[in-house]
């Protein structure tokens, strides 16, 4: 799957996709003020696993 995602990185850029590859999206969501960050679903795609997250943010 990592090899398939490489194509996405070529199109979107390595710098912009690096946090996703490193598994840092939940951490970045918390830093942006979201709480209760959790995975709702993982789906296999042609380009790798797509993860759907849910989180809460107070106004």
mmCIF file of the N, C-alpha and C atoms, coordinates in Angstrom:
data_MODEL
# 
_entry.id   MODEL 
# 
loop_
_atom_site.group_PDB 
_atom_site.id 
_atom_site.type_symbol 
_atom_site.label_atom_id 
_atom_site.label_alt_id 
_atom_site.label_comp_id 
_atom_site.label_asym_id 
_atom_site.label_entity_id 
_atom_site.label_seq_id 
_atom_site.pdbx_PDB_ins_code 
_atom_site.Cartn_x 
_atom_site.Cartn_y 
_atom_site.Cartn_z 
_atom_site.occupancy 
_atom_site.B_iso_or_equiv 
_atom_site.pdbx_formal_charge 
_atom_site.auth_seq_id 
_atom_site.auth_comp_id 
_atom_site.auth_asym_id 
_atom_site.auth_atom_id 
_atom_site.pdbx_PDB_model_num 
ATOM 1   N N  . UNK A 1 1  ? 0.816   -1.186 0.000  1.00 0.00 ? 1  UNK A N  1 
ATOM 2   C CA . UNK A 1 1  ? 0.000   0.000  0.000  1.00 0.00 ? 1  UNK A CA 1 
ATOM 3   C C  . UNK A 1 1  ? 0.862   1.253  0.000  1.00 0.00 ? 1  UNK A C  1 
ATOM 4   N N  . UNK A 1 2  ? 1.987   1.168  0.674  1.00 0.00 ? 2  UNK A N  1 
ATOM 5   C CA . UNK A 1 2  ? 2.877   2.332  0.729  1.00 0.00 ? 2  UNK A CA 1 
ATOM 6   C C  . UNK A 1 2  ? 3.342   2.706  -0.670 1.00 0.00 ? 2  UNK A C  1 
ATOM 7   N N  . UNK A 1 3  ? 3.623   1.712  -1.500 1.00 0.00 ? 3  UNK A N  1 
ATOM 8   C CA . UNK A 1 3  ? 4.061   1.972  -2.866 1.00 0.00 ? 3  UNK A CA 1 
ATOM 9   C C  . UNK A 1 3  ? 2.949   2.657  -3.669 1.00 0.00 ? 3  UNK A C  1 
ATOM 10  N N  . UNK A 1 4  ? 1.710   2.240  -3.474 1.00 0.00 ? 4  UNK A N  1 
ATOM 11  C CA . UNK A 1 4  ? 0.589   2.864  -4.181 1.00 0.00 ? 4  UNK A CA 1 
ATOM 12  C C  . UNK A 1 4  ? 0.438   4.325  -3.761 1.00 0.00 ? 4  UNK A C  1 
ATOM 13  N N  . UNK A 1 5  ? 0.659   4.619  -2.481 1.00 0.00 ? 5  UNK A N  1 
ATOM 14  C CA . UNK A 1 5  ? 0.534   5.989  -1.990 1.00 0.00 ? 5  UNK A CA 1 
ATOM 15  C C  . UNK A 1 5  ? 1.641   6.883  -2.539 1.00 0.00 ? 5  UNK A C  1 
ATOM 16  N N  . UNK A 1 6  ? 2.725   6.298  -2.943 1.00 0.00 ? 6  UNK A N  1 
ATOM 17  C CA . UNK A 1 6  ? 3.827   7.057  -3.520 1.00 0.00 ? 6  UNK A CA 1 
ATOM 18  C C  . UNK A 1 6  ? 3.340   7.887  -4.722 1.00 0.00 ? 6  UNK A C  1 
ATOM 19  N N  . UNK A 1 7  ? 2.427   7.316  -5.512 1.00 0.00 ? 7  UNK A N  1 
ATOM 20  C CA . UNK A 1 7  ? 1.860   8.056  -6.654 1.00 0.00 ? 7  UNK A CA 1 
ATOM 21  C C  . UNK A 1 7  ? 1.116   9.299  -6.214 1.00 0.00 ? 7  UNK A C  1 
ATOM 22  N N  . UNK A 1 8  ? 0.393   9.204  -5.113 1.00 0.00 ? 8  UNK A N  1 
ATOM 23  C CA . UNK A 1 8  ? -0.312  10.367 -4.564 1.00 0.00 ? 8  UNK A CA 1 
ATOM 24  C C  . UNK A 1 8  ? 0.703   11.418 -4.133 1.00 0.00 ? 8  UNK A C  1 
ATOM 25  N N  . UNK A 1 9  ? 1.779   10.971 -3.502 1.00 0.00 ? 9  UNK A N  1 
ATOM 26  C CA . UNK A 1 9  ? 2.809   11.913 -3.060 1.00 0.00 ? 9  UNK A CA 1 
ATOM 27  C C  . UNK A 1 9  ? 3.450   12.625 -4.243 1.00 0.00 ? 9  UNK A C  1 
ATOM 28  N N  . UNK A 1 10 ? 3.639   11.921 -5.350 1.00 0.00 ? 10 UNK A N  1 
ATOM 29  C CA . UNK A 1 10 ? 4.205   12.565 -6.541 1.00 0.00 ? 10 UNK A CA 1 
ATOM 30  C C  . UNK A 1 10 ? 3.284   13.678 -7.042 1.00 0.00 ? 10 UNK A C  1 
ATOM 31  N N  . UNK A 1 11 ? 1.983   13.458 -6.964 1.00 0.00 ? 11 UNK A N  1 
ATOM 32  C CA . UNK A 1 11 ? 1.023   14.452 -7.440 1.00 0.00 ? 11 UNK A CA 1 
ATOM 33  C C  . UNK A 1 11 ? 0.822   15.596 -6.446 1.00 0.00 ? 11 UNK A C  1 
ATOM 34  N N  . UNK A 1 12 ? 0.724   15.264 -5.161 1.00 0.00 ? 12 UNK A N  1 
ATOM 35  C CA . UNK A 1 12 ? 0.374   16.266 -4.153 1.00 0.00 ? 12 UNK A CA 1 
ATOM 36  C C  . UNK A 1 12 ? 1.587   16.874 -3.460 1.00 0.00 ? 12 UNK A C  1 
ATOM 37  N N  . UNK A 1 13 ? 2.706   16.209 -3.534 1.00 0.00 ? 13 UNK A N  1 
ATOM 38  C CA . UNK A 1 13 ? 3.919   16.713 -2.905 1.00 0.00 ? 13 UNK A CA 1 
ATOM 39  C C  . UNK A 1 13 ? 4.257   15.932 -1.646 1.00 0.00 ? 13 UNK A C  1 
ATOM 40  N N  . UNK A 1 14 ? 5.530   15.704 -1.453 1.00 0.00 ? 14 UNK A N  1 
ATOM 41  C CA . UNK A 1 14 ? 5.992   14.919 -0.311 1.00 0.00 ? 14 UNK A CA 1 
ATOM 42  C C  . UNK A 1 14 ? 5.848   15.687 1.001  1.00 0.00 ? 14 UNK A C  1 
ATOM 43  N N  . UNK A 1 15 ? 6.059   16.983 0.964  1.00 0.00 ? 15 UNK A N  1 
ATOM 44  C CA . UNK A 1 15 ? 5.978   17.779 2.185  1.00 0.00 ? 15 UNK A CA 1 
ATOM 45  C C  . UNK A 1 15 ? 4.545   17.832 2.716  1.00 0.00 ? 15 UNK A C  1 
ATOM 46  N N  . UNK A 1 16 ? 3.577   17.973 1.827  1.00 0.00 ? 16 UNK A N  1 
ATOM 47  C CA . UNK A 1 16 ? 2.186   18.079 2.270  1.00 0.00 ? 16 UNK A CA 1 
ATOM 48  C C  . UNK A 1 16 ? 1.608   16.740 2.712  1.00 0.00 ? 16 UNK A C  1 
ATOM 49  N N  . UNK A 1 17 ? 2.163   15.640 2.272  1.00 0.00 ? 17 UNK A N  1 
ATOM 50  C CA . UNK A 1 17 ? 1.639   14.319 2.643  1.00 0.00 ? 17 UNK A CA 1 
ATOM 51  C C  . UNK A 1 17 ? 2.449   13.639 3.748  1.00 0.00 ? 17 UNK A C  1 
ATOM 52  N N  . UNK A 1 18 ? 3.574   14.224 4.124  1.00 0.00 ? 18 UNK A N  1 
ATOM 53  C CA . UNK A 1 18 ? 4.454   13.599 5.127  1.00 0.00 ? 18 UNK A CA 1 
ATOM 54  C C  . UNK A 1 18 ? 3.755   13.323 6.467  1.00 0.00 ? 18 UNK A C  1 
ATOM 55  N N  . UNK A 1 19 ? 3.000   14.289 7.043  1.00 0.00 ? 19 UNK A N  1 
ATOM 56  C CA . UNK A 1 19 ? 2.344   13.996 8.325  1.00 0.00 ? 19 UNK A CA 1 
ATOM 57  C C  . UNK A 1 19 ? 1.398   12.789 8.246  1.00 0.00 ? 19 UNK A C  1 
ATOM 58  N N  . UNK A 1 20 ? 0.732   12.630 7.120  1.00 0.00 ? 20 UNK A N  1 
ATOM 59  C CA . UNK A 1 20 ? -0.155  11.486 6.950  1.00 0.00 ? 20 UNK A CA 1 
ATOM 60  C C  . UNK A 1 20 ? 0.642   10.185 6.955  1.00 0.00 ? 20 UNK A C  1 
ATOM 61  N N  . UNK A 1 21 ? 1.735   10.154 6.226  1.00 0.00 ? 21 UNK A N  1 
ATOM 62  C CA . UNK A 1 21 ? 2.588   8.958  6.166  1.00 0.00 ? 21 UNK A CA 1 
ATOM 63  C C  . UNK A 1 21 ? 3.138   8.634  7.552  1.00 0.00 ? 21 UNK A C  1 
ATOM 64  N N  . UNK A 1 22 ? 3.459   9.655  8.317  1.00 0.00 ? 22 UNK A N  1 
ATOM 65  C CA . UNK A 1 22 ? 4.026   9.464  9.651  1.00 0.00 ? 22 UNK A CA 1 
ATOM 66  C C  . UNK A 1 22 ? 2.966   9.142  10.706 1.00 0.00 ? 22 UNK A C  1 
ATOM 67  N N  . UNK A 1 23 ? 1.688   9.146  10.315 1.00 0.00 ? 23 UNK A N  1 
ATOM 68  C CA . UNK A 1 23 ? 0.621   8.847  11.263 1.00 0.00 ? 23 UNK A CA 1 
ATOM 69  C C  . UNK A 1 23 ? 0.333   9.969  12.242 1.00 0.00 ? 23 UNK A C  1 
ATOM 70  N N  . UNK A 1 24 ? 0.635   11.204 11.851 1.00 0.00 ? 24 UNK A N  1 
ATOM 71  C CA . UNK A 1 24 ? 0.512   12.343 12.761 1.00 0.00 ? 24 UNK A CA 1 
ATOM 72  C C  . UNK A 1 24 ? -0.809  13.096 12.659 1.00 0.00 ? 24 UNK A C  1 
ATOM 73  N N  . UNK A 1 25 ? -1.740  12.661 11.813 1.00 0.00 ? 25 UNK A N  1 
ATOM 74  C CA . UNK A 1 25 ? -2.973  13.434 11.650 1.00 0.00 ? 25 UNK A CA 1 
ATOM 75  C C  . UNK A 1 25 ? -3.751  13.602 12.954 1.00 0.00 ? 25 UNK A C  1 
ATOM 76  N N  . UNK A 1 26 ? -3.939  12.566 13.783 1.00 0.00 ? 26 UNK A N  1 
ATOM 77  C CA . UNK A 1 26 ? -4.644  12.796 15.054 1.00 0.00 ? 26 UNK A CA 1 
ATOM 78  C C  . UNK A 1 26 ? -3.935  13.822 15.943 1.00 0.00 ? 26 UNK A C  1 
ATOM 79  N N  . UNK A 1 27 ? -2.627  13.767 15.999 1.00 0.00 ? 27 UNK A N  1 
ATOM 80  C CA . UNK A 1 27 ? -1.842  14.734 16.785 1.00 0.00 ? 27 UNK A CA 1 
ATOM 81  C C  . UNK A 1 27 ? -2.061  16.154 16.265 1.00 0.00 ? 27 UNK A C  1 
ATOM 82  N N  . UNK A 1 28 ? -2.030  16.323 14.942 1.00 0.00 ? 28 UNK A N  1 
ATOM 83  C CA . UNK A 1 28 ? -2.232  17.650 14.346 1.00 0.00 ? 28 UNK A CA 1 
ATOM 84  C C  . UNK A 1 28 ? -3.647  18.154 14.592 1.00 0.00 ? 28 UNK A C  1 
ATOM 85  N N  . UNK A 1 29 ? -4.614  17.253 14.585 1.00 0.00 ? 29 UNK A N  1 
ATOM 86  C CA . UNK A 1 29 ? -5.987  17.655 14.880 1.00 0.00 ? 29 UNK A CA 1 
ATOM 87  C C  . UNK A 1 29 ? -6.097  18.161 16.324 1.00 0.00 ? 29 UNK A C  1 
ATOM 88  N N  . UNK A 1 30 ? -5.442  17.470 17.253 1.00 0.00 ? 30 UNK A N  1 
ATOM 89  C CA . UNK A 1 30 ? -5.453  17.917 18.657 1.00 0.00 ? 30 UNK A CA 1 
ATOM 90  C C  . UNK A 1 30 ? -4.779  19.283 18.793 1.00 0.00 ? 30 UNK A C  1 
ATOM 91  N N  . UNK A 1 31 ? -3.658  19.461 18.112 1.00 0.00 ? 31 UNK A N  1 
ATOM 92  C CA . UNK A 1 31 ? -2.949  20.749 18.153 1.00 0.00 ? 31 UNK A CA 1 
ATOM 93  C C  . UNK A 1 31 ? -3.807  21.879 17.596 1.00 0.00 ? 31 UNK A C  1 
ATOM 94  N N  . UNK A 1 32 ? -4.713  21.547 16.683 1.00 0.00 ? 32 UNK A N  1 
ATOM 95  C CA . UNK A 1 32 ? -5.607  22.551 16.091 1.00 0.00 ? 32 UNK A CA 1 
ATOM 96  C C  . UNK A 1 32 ? -6.819  22.827 16.976 1.00 0.00 ? 32 UNK A C  1 
ATOM 97  N N  . UNK A 1 33 ? -6.888  22.158 18.146 1.00 0.00 ? 33 UNK A N  1 
ATOM 98  C CA . UNK A 1 33 ? -7.957  22.440 19.084 1.00 0.00 ? 33 UNK A CA 1 
ATOM 99  C C  . UNK A 1 33 ? -9.075  21.414 19.130 1.00 0.00 ? 33 UNK A C  1 
ATOM 100 N N  . UNK A 1 34 ? -8.944  20.330 18.399 1.00 0.00 ? 34 UNK A N  1 
ATOM 101 C CA . UNK A 1 34 ? -9.963  19.286 18.429 1.00 0.00 ? 34 UNK A CA 1 
ATOM 102 C C  . UNK A 1 34 ? -9.695  18.328 19.581 1.00 0.00 ? 34 UNK A C  1 
ATOM 103 N N  . UNK A 1 35 ? -10.760 17.766 20.132 1.00 0.00 ? 35 UNK A N  1 
ATOM 104 C CA . UNK A 1 35 ? -10.627 16.771 21.195 1.00 0.00 ? 35 UNK A CA 1 
ATOM 105 C C  . UNK A 1 35 ? -11.378 15.510 20.775 1.00 0.00 ? 35 UNK A C  1 
ATOM 106 N N  . UNK A 1 36 ? -11.221 14.472 21.552 1.00 0.00 ? 36 UNK A N  1 
ATOM 107 C CA . UNK A 1 36 ? -11.900 13.203 21.283 1.00 0.00 ? 36 UNK A CA 1 
ATOM 108 C C  . UNK A 1 36 ? -11.651 12.722 19.846 1.00 0.00 ? 36 UNK A C  1 
ATOM 109 N N  . UNK A 1 37 ? -10.443 12.866 19.375 1.00 0.00 ? 37 UNK A N  1 
ATOM 110 C CA . UNK A 1 37 ? -10.088 12.431 18.025 1.00 0.00 ? 37 UNK A CA 1 
ATOM 111 C C  . UNK A 1 37 ? -10.123 10.907 17.988 1.00 0.00 ? 37 UNK A C  1 
ATOM 112 N N  . UNK A 1 38 ? -10.873 10.379 17.047 1.00 0.00 ? 38 UNK A N  1 
ATOM 113 C CA . UNK A 1 38 ? -10.980 8.923  16.949 1.00 0.00 ? 38 UNK A CA 1 
ATOM 114 C C  . UNK A 1 38 ? -11.166 8.497  15.500 1.00 0.00 ? 38 UNK A C  1 
ATOM 115 N N  . UNK A 1 39 ? -10.829 7.263  15.243 1.00 0.00 ? 39 UNK A N  1 
ATOM 116 C CA . UNK A 1 39 ? -11.002 6.683  13.913 1.00 0.00 ? 39 UNK A CA 1 
ATOM 117 C C  . UNK A 1 39 ? -12.409 6.117  13.812 1.00 0.00 ? 39 UNK A C  1 
ATOM 118 N N  . UNK A 1 40 ? -13.116 6.515  12.782 1.00 0.00 ? 40 UNK A N  1 
ATOM 119 C CA . UNK A 1 40 ? -14.462 6.017  12.524 1.00 0.00 ? 40 UNK A CA 1 
ATOM 120 C C  . UNK A 1 40 ? -14.407 4.788  11.628 1.00 0.00 ? 40 UNK A C  1 
ATOM 121 N N  . UNK A 1 41 ? -13.538 4.854  10.608 1.00 0.00 ? 41 UNK A N  1 
ATOM 122 C CA . UNK A 1 41 ? -13.486 3.752  9.644  1.00 0.00 ? 41 UNK A CA 1 
ATOM 123 C C  . UNK A 1 41 ? -12.182 3.791  8.861  1.00 0.00 ? 41 UNK A C  1 
ATOM 124 N N  . UNK A 1 42 ? -11.675 2.627  8.528  1.00 0.00 ? 42 UNK A N  1 
ATOM 125 C CA . UNK A 1 42 ? -10.554 2.466  7.599  1.00 0.00 ? 42 UNK A CA 1 
ATOM 126 C C  . UNK A 1 42 ? -11.083 1.774  6.356  1.00 0.00 ? 42 UNK A C  1 
ATOM 127 N N  . UNK A 1 43 ? -10.734 2.320  5.194  1.00 0.00 ? 43 UNK A N  1 
ATOM 128 C CA . UNK A 1 43 ? -11.199 1.745  3.933  1.00 0.00 ? 43 UNK A CA 1 
ATOM 129 C C  . UNK A 1 43 ? -10.005 1.519  3.009  1.00 0.00 ? 43 UNK A C  1 
ATOM 130 N N  . UNK A 1 44 ? -9.925  0.345  2.450  1.00 0.00 ? 44 UNK A N  1 
ATOM 131 C CA . UNK A 1 44 ? -8.874  0.049  1.477  1.00 0.00 ? 44 UNK A CA 1 
ATOM 132 C C  . UNK A 1 44 ? -9.248  0.676  0.136  1.00 0.00 ? 44 UNK A C  1 
ATOM 133 N N  . UNK A 1 45 ? -8.281  1.372  -0.473 1.00 0.00 ? 45 UNK A N  1 
ATOM 134 C CA . UNK A 1 45 ? -8.484  1.960  -1.798 1.00 0.00 ? 45 UNK A CA 1 
ATOM 135 C C  . UNK A 1 45 ? -7.324  1.528  -2.690 1.00 0.00 ? 45 UNK A C  1 
ATOM 136 N N  . UNK A 1 46 ? -7.385  1.903  -3.942 1.00 0.00 ? 46 UNK A N  1 
ATOM 137 C CA . UNK A 1 46 ? -6.291  1.584  -4.864 1.00 0.00 ? 46 UNK A CA 1 
ATOM 138 C C  . UNK A 1 46 ? -4.991  2.274  -4.478 1.00 0.00 ? 46 UNK A C  1 
ATOM 139 N N  . UNK A 1 47 ? -5.095  3.364  -3.714 1.00 0.00 ? 47 UNK A N  1 
ATOM 140 C CA . UNK A 1 47 ? -3.919  4.155  -3.367 1.00 0.00 ? 47 UNK A CA 1 
ATOM 141 C C  . UNK A 1 47 ? -3.502  4.011  -1.909 1.00 0.00 ? 47 UNK A C  1 
ATOM 142 N N  . UNK A 1 48 ? -4.062  3.062  -1.216 1.00 0.00 ? 48 UNK A N  1 
ATOM 143 C CA . UNK A 1 48 ? -3.721  2.840  0.177  1.00 0.00 ? 48 UNK A CA 1 
ATOM 144 C C  . UNK A 1 48 ? -4.956  2.909  1.050  1.00 0.00 ? 48 UNK A C  1 
ATOM 145 N N  . UNK A 1 49 ? -4.769  2.870  2.328  1.00 0.00 ? 49 UNK A N  1 
ATOM 146 C CA . UNK A 1 49 ? -5.882  2.904  3.268  1.00 0.00 ? 49 UNK A CA 1 
ATOM 147 C C  . UNK A 1 49 ? -6.320  4.341  3.517  1.00 0.00 ? 49 UNK A C  1 
ATOM 148 N N  . UNK A 1 50 ? -7.617  4.567  3.400  1.00 0.00 ? 50 UNK A N  1 
ATOM 149 C CA . UNK A 1 50 ? -8.182  5.877  3.710  1.00 0.00 ? 50 UNK A CA 1 
ATOM 150 C C  . UNK A 1 50 ? -8.831  5.768  5.088  1.00 0.00 ? 50 UNK A C  1 
ATOM 151 N N  . UNK A 1 51 ? -8.470  6.669  5.984  1.00 0.00 ? 51 UNK A N  1 
ATOM 152 C CA . UNK A 1 51 ? -9.005  6.669  7.335  1.00 0.00 ? 51 UNK A CA 1 
ATOM 153 C C  . UNK A 1 51 ? -9.945  7.841  7.512  1.00 0.00 ? 51 UNK A C  1 
ATOM 154 N N  . UNK A 1 52 ? -11.128 7.573  8.061  1.00 0.00 ? 52 UNK A N  1 
ATOM 155 C CA . UNK A 1 52 ? -12.103 8.612  8.366  1.00 0.00 ? 52 UNK A CA 1 
ATOM 156 C C  . UNK A 1 52 ? -12.003 8.896  9.863  1.00 0.00 ? 52 UNK A C  1 
ATOM 157 N N  . UNK A 1 53 ? -11.745 10.149 10.215 1.00 0.00 ? 53 UNK A N  1 
ATOM 158 C CA . UNK A 1 53 ? -11.617 10.566 11.612 1.00 0.00 ? 53 UNK A CA 1 
ATOM 159 C C  . UNK A 1 53 ? -12.850 11.370 12.018 1.00 0.00 ? 53 UNK A C  1 
ATOM 160 N N  . UNK A 1 54 ? -13.119 11.358 13.315 1.00 0.00 ? 54 UNK A N  1 
ATOM 161 C CA . UNK A 1 54 ? -14.140 12.237 13.906 1.00 0.00 ? 54 UNK A CA 1 
ATOM 162 C C  . UNK A 1 54 ? -13.504 12.897 15.102 1.00 0.00 ? 54 UNK A C  1 
ATOM 163 N N  . UNK A 1 55 ? -13.937 14.108 15.404 1.00 0.00 ? 55 UNK A N  1 
ATOM 164 C CA . UNK A 1 55 ? -13.391 14.842 16.551 1.00 0.00 ? 55 UNK A CA 1 
ATOM 165 C C  . UNK A 1 55 ? -14.402 15.918 16.952 1.00 0.00 ? 55 UNK A C  1 
ATOM 166 N N  . UNK A 1 56 ? -14.187 16.479 18.122 1.00 0.00 ? 56 UNK A N  1 
ATOM 167 C CA . UNK A 1 56 ? -15.041 17.552 18.629 1.00 0.00 ? 56 UNK A CA 1 
ATOM 168 C C  . UNK A 1 56 ? -14.220 18.830 18.756 1.00 0.00 ? 56 UNK A C  1 
ATOM 169 N N  . UNK A 1 57 ? -14.886 19.962 18.545 1.00 0.00 ? 57 UNK A N  1 
ATOM 170 C CA . UNK A 1 57 ? -14.228 21.251 18.771 1.00 0.00 ? 57 UNK A CA 1 
ATOM 171 C C  . UNK A 1 57 ? -15.233 22.189 19.397 1.00 0.00 ? 57 UNK A C  1 
ATOM 172 N N  . UNK A 1 58 ? -14.860 22.731 20.527 1.00 0.00 ? 58 UNK A N  1 
ATOM 173 C CA . UNK A 1 58 ? -15.725 23.669 21.224 1.00 0.00 ? 58 UNK A CA 1 
ATOM 174 C C  . UNK A 1 58 ? -15.546 25.059 20.617 1.00 0.00 ? 58 UNK A C  1 
ATOM 175 N N  . UNK A 1 59 ? -16.625 25.849 20.536 1.00 0.00 ? 59 UNK A N  1 
ATOM 176 C CA . UNK A 1 59 ? -16.511 27.206 19.975 1.00 0.00 ? 59 UNK A CA 1 
ATOM 177 C C  . UNK A 1 59 ? -15.682 28.127 20.831 1.00 0.00 ? 59 UNK A C  1 
# 
